[in-house]
Amino acid sequence: MQNGTLTFPAGMEGTVSVFSSGDAARGVTLRGLLYEITDAELRCAMPLGVSNSFTGAAATVCVTDGTVYVLWQGDALPDGLEVRHGAD
């Protein structure tokens, strides 16, 4: 995801990881997960977003400058998954 927000619906379970796809992704905010961060910088050399956990609440992954890979457990896209691009 590049410069956008990914919103997971409430009820998600399992692990989610967020990685920078380049040297750095800036303005990364994780909400509704076990480990939350605000306006952080993720770097390839420092995998701050690895092995986080859903809490059952709705969760968001937001990046304002850069591209991140978001990986989670599951075979299919969950109902209610929402992706917004740009600064909404």
Buried (B, 14 or more C-beta within 10 A) or exposed (E): BEBBBBBBEEEBEEBBBBBBBEEBBBBBBBBBBEEBBEEBBBBEEEEBBBEBBBBEEBBBBBBBEBBBEBEBEEEEEEEEEEEBEEEE
